[in-house]
Amino acid sequence: MRAPAELPGVVAVIRKLPRSFYSRDDTLAIARDLIGMHLVRDDGVRSVGRIVETEAYMGPEDLAAHSARGRTPRTEVMFGPPGHAYVYFIYGFWNCVNIVTAREGVPHAVLLRALEPVEGIGDKTWGPGLLCRAMRIDRTLNGEDLRGPRLWLERPPRSAPKPLISRSPRIGVDYAGRWARRPWRFFDRGSPYVSTASSRLRRHRRDPAVRDEQ
């Protein structure tokens, strides 16, 4: 008979990140700590991606954050309890998924910018819109509890490689003035799936979508 910790359901619960991971006051630390964690989507088909790029947004002071515009129907989730998904739609085409952080009422979130495929992913994942399409994440998951059964984050196996974490200013937020220069983007510089990966690293991408375009 297997030990309880070896049962699949028990393992999933143990690896799922606890609410306390998201409720910390230090959103920058959360954004950094998310690098290497696994994002899991289960809608009858299980898909898993290793997080390799994030950006922290800390409104209302941070002018790059949606919550800088105040509490609106769109940003309501950001003001809510931590450990929920904030999914928004941009350019009439792309969905983007964020992780709500800090205590309730503090509108902070971390944008997931890129994933490295682990299981059940056959599409591009090196960009926030691409990863949502590959993981079947859309606005029906806005407000989703990340401790639930459809979308969650979990710790990788102990055998997983440690990420090589670097940081830089966030991408595409020039409109935010001095806030645009804050080094609040974190990424695994060893991963070919980071959105700004060099052409040398890109050659090591393994998913079918890349092979088709080379």
C-alpha positions, 0 to 999 in steps of 0.5 A: 500500500502506498504512503498517503503522500504518494497518492496522486490527489494528495500530491496535487494538494501538497504542491498547490501554492497556499493562500499565504504565498499570495497574501504577502505584502512584498509583491516583488518577492512574489513575482520573483518566487513565481519563476520556476513554479508550474501553472496548471490548467485542467478543463478535462485536458491537463496542461502544465507550464513552468513560469519563466517570466513575470512582471509585478504591478503595484497600484494605485501608485504604479501608473503602469498598473490597471488599478492606477485608474481606481476601482472599476468593474474591470479592476475589481478582482485586483482589489479582492482577496489574493490568490485569484486570477485577474484575466483581461482582454487586449487589442481585441484578440489576446487574453492576459492572466495575472495573479492577484497578490498582497492583502485584500484591498491592495490592488497588486498583481503579477502578470505571467509573461511566458511559460516553458511547456511541461505537459499537454502544451503544443502551441507557443507560450513566449508572451502573455497572450500566447500562453493564455491561448496555449493554456485555454485561459480566457475571461471566463476564468477572471476571478478564479480561485487559484486553490480551485480545480480548474486553474492553479499554481504548484511547486515543481518536482524537487528534481526540476532545475533551479531558475537563473533569475534576472530582472529588468524594466517591464515591457510596453509600459513607456506611458507610465513615466518614471514607473516604466523604469522600475526593474519589476520584470523577472525572468529565467535567463536560461530559458529559451521560452522567455519572450525576449530570448536570444536567437541562440536560445530560441533554437532550443525551443522544443514545441511543435509550433517552433519546429513548424516555423523554422 
